[in-house]
Amino acid sequence: MKSAFLLCVTFTLLCACADRHGNVSATSGPNGVYYWKTVWSPSSADYAFLRRHHIRRIYLRMFDVVVDTESIRKDRLVPNATVRIANHAIDRWQDSLSHISIVPVVYITLEALKEAEGHEGRLAANMVTRVSHMCSYNELPRVTELQLDCDWTTRTERSFFALCDSVRIQIERQHLLWSLSSTIRLHQLSHQVPPVDRGVLMVYNTGDFRNPDTANSILDEAGIRPYLKYLGRYPLSLDVAYPTYSWQLLFRKRQFVGLLRDIDLSDTTRFCSGKQHTYTAIDDVPYRTTTIRKGDVIRNERCQHPDVIRIKGWIDRQLSGKPHSNILYHLDMQNLTQYMTYEIEELLSAPQSK
């Protein structure tokens, strides 16, 4: 690790917000953004956004852990979609991001977690070693935390918790000055608390995106309300992540087909608009290496700022007295430019004191 990491020890200890027994600290981290692309190559607009909104933490997805179904090896767990950090980005770390902490994030698929059952220690060792090498090689600045992202369930809870314990052991064995955090999905609020220092509550993807009748799966209020009652007494310090992205979902005969990007749905020669931001293909439409067929339906989902702010108000009230920071998902200027500066500031703002 770089010597700069040593300067962050005190900060790391102050920001460790809960131990495995659920003892909660009042310290909250700085506001941040997730970065969920496979290439880290920030543009001038990205840097300007980070400066303008005083972003102090970037949650950088390093790789996914998936199951290699074609492997004949005993250990079929492999990294996938590893982020590539462009050379010019490395050169600009210290100039433009010297004040920003990088939080490496590893996404673990549910299939991978099931595959790892009984071998969590081996997976933990591989993950921590790989992340450590990536951080060192790319000279990532101010790394004081590792985050695990996994949609664990009641069935896989024990395995995920064992993985967290094993990651803690590996962090200590490798003499890394990292705390450990994990994402917390809304349904996980009703479960036991994972053995991590802090959590990030994911307030997005709250609806069923595969359901053709869902109005907006990114931010479905009906999927949020039932879990708010758990927030006030949840014994783990939480930060909160809110959505700023959009996507287009393709359905064929009411079956989900996949995600689309940058389809011009305003082209009335190809699409006719319907209810709940849906568009039906009038004829076959070429799309990259495939074809959108006549009769296919595209649901265009985007979070309206007033809706996000209303939900943020609910969560702020539930977390009253528990300091927390806010995180945007994610750093993508194509979507972020759809928001006014004051709207981004509202999303990142701390709760108003009474």
ABEGO torsion letter per residue (X at the ends): XBAAAAAAAAAAAAABABBAAGBBBABBBBBBBBBABABBBBBAAAAAAAAAAGBABBBBBABBBBBBAABABABABBBBGBBBBBAAAAAAAAAAAAABBBBBBBBBBAAAAAAABGAAAAAAAAAAAAAAAAAAAAGBBGBABBBBBBBBBAAAAAAAAAAAAAAAAAAAAAGBBBBBBBBBBAAAAABBBBBBABBBBBBBGABBAABAABABAABBAAAAAAAAAAAAABABBBBBBBBABBBBBBBBGGBBAEBBBGBBAABAAABBBBBGGBBBBABBBBBEABBBBBGBBBBBBBBBAAAAAAAAAAAAAAABGBBBBBBBOBBBAAAAAABBAAAAAAAABBBBBX
